[in-house]
Amino acid sequence: MTQDHLNFIFIGISFAIYIGIAIKSRAGSTKEYYTAGGGVSPLANGMATAADWMSAATFISMAGTVALSGYDASRFLMGWTGGFVLLTILMVPYLRKFNKATVPDFVGDRYYSKLARGVAVVCAIFICMTYIMGQMRGVGVVFSQLFGISITSGVIIGGAIVFFYAGLGGMKGITYTQVAQYCVMAFAYTIPAIFIAMALTGNVLPQIGLISDYTAGGEAVPFLEKLNNINTELGFAEYTSGKLSTINMFCITAALMCGTAGLPHVIVRFFTVKNVSAVRKSACWTLLFIAVIYLTAPAIGAFARVNLIEKLHDASYQEAPYWLKEFEETGQMAWIDKNDDGKIQYYGPSKSVAGTHAVFQGKKPSYPTLGATDGQLVGKHGQRLLANEVDTSNPNELWFGNDIMVMANPHMAGLPMWVIALLMAGCIAAALSTAAGLLLVLSTSISHDLMKRILKPDLSDREEVRYARIASFLALAVAVYFGINPPSQFIAKTVAFAFGLAASSFFPALLMGIFSKRMNREGAIAGMLCGILFTFGYIIYFQFLDGTPDQYLLGITPEGIGFVGMLINFVVAFLVSAFTPAPPQKVQEMVENIHIPSGSGEASHH
């Protein structure tokens, strides 16, 4: 049985399970469509939230970013996990007591304003569309490698699958599908890591292998020392040293943390359980399930780095491992023989492109366009020639995307074919699970908050669900376009933009709405608008227009600017609210009452 056959069997079985669950759990009412009927158990919701949380950025791109960037990639680990702690302590127990179906629903009621609800809907659309682009890109990368097709075709196929089961089942279908997807992801991520840890360090646990001795070469040296030595021998920085400036590292990490606590598709997951007590139990389960994968990612990234350099650097192209040619065919890797010696020279990520389909204009560096194409030209060594060659002053000859490292890792380590097939199924599960959750938030924001609560209050339940499905289709069409033409060259960075937008808009509005009785609608609306417009404008200028790195504000990259946008939101909101009327008394009482544990009576007034 070939690798392709095994891939199709594993993915076919997993897809059959997902679609079967979606059909069986089809939503029959708006309550089931939005919150799965409110009766999901804490354990099941913990698994579903973890699956929703661990997107393609986590599963596919994060370990690749760790492999290429080393210490600097810890911003993703610290930001995303730290943000989840903020979310569970500061947000969801209180939001659950409001008993609303969506985040814009809370904003509209707490700030007693249709305009506030409308602004929240716009923010939700911006955040979810940016996030879902990364997921569609992840689906495209996996399908491209799986079927030997272009990333464009892979994105289109993935989009059709997501629409089928997300639009059909709503939150009820998605919840139980994500439970199955988490199980696939957990096994797909940890089993290859265990195999590789045993091969390189002799340890069963990858986390222990990372801090123990490297034994694969007949030597016994600390693994991280081995990794640092390989890097410095090739002329680039130690793996364990940081290259980002301190302020930029802090801002990116803070933006990821606060953005996490403001992500509408994660918050809405906690509306599916019965009560506040179940929310807390569900949050504990979620953190446990997330830890399984997040504690494994640094080990996978480090193992991939060692395997890549050991197997390819200074190797003859003719004798290179089979997998290099396979990744060349689908456009995920490329070799350019600049010195005409027939050997592969790799000098590190600082001199290579961090992603696929890197198309730059004018003053930007010229990198090769990677991606499967028809009628490929072949060089004298048999390598695939690229449409646009690169700057010959750069000695680096190996080009690949961050997003391929996790998929390449089992190939590089020579793992059994069934492990590779399982990993492929996990990659697809990761991208599909988050894409489905985001699509649901997008569709409910438009159908429930925009249509039902603002534009057409007389909508019936059936019409509301129909609008939600139409909105799903339109949103997915836009996401597919940007999955094919992404704003950044790799998934984790695109997703980081979504977190920045969430940090600069929803996080302050939710936090002040829960803890400040004085915060009024004028302050919240002005804060959200200023925060998200500043952040969005900064990202657009530096990603799509003529912005150059030397123009960064205090050296802060677009990934971290959401933290500055968040500070602007807070300052504007407090200033505006100080000079405008206080909220109505009933709103202030509502804010006071949500801080009281259930069953302890009403707040006393002095």
Order of alpha helices (4+ residues) and beta strands (2+ residues): alpha-alpha-alpha-alpha-alpha-alpha-alpha-alpha-alpha-alpha-beta-beta-alpha-alpha-alpha-alpha-alpha-alpha-beta-beta-alpha-alpha-alpha-alpha-alpha-alpha-alpha
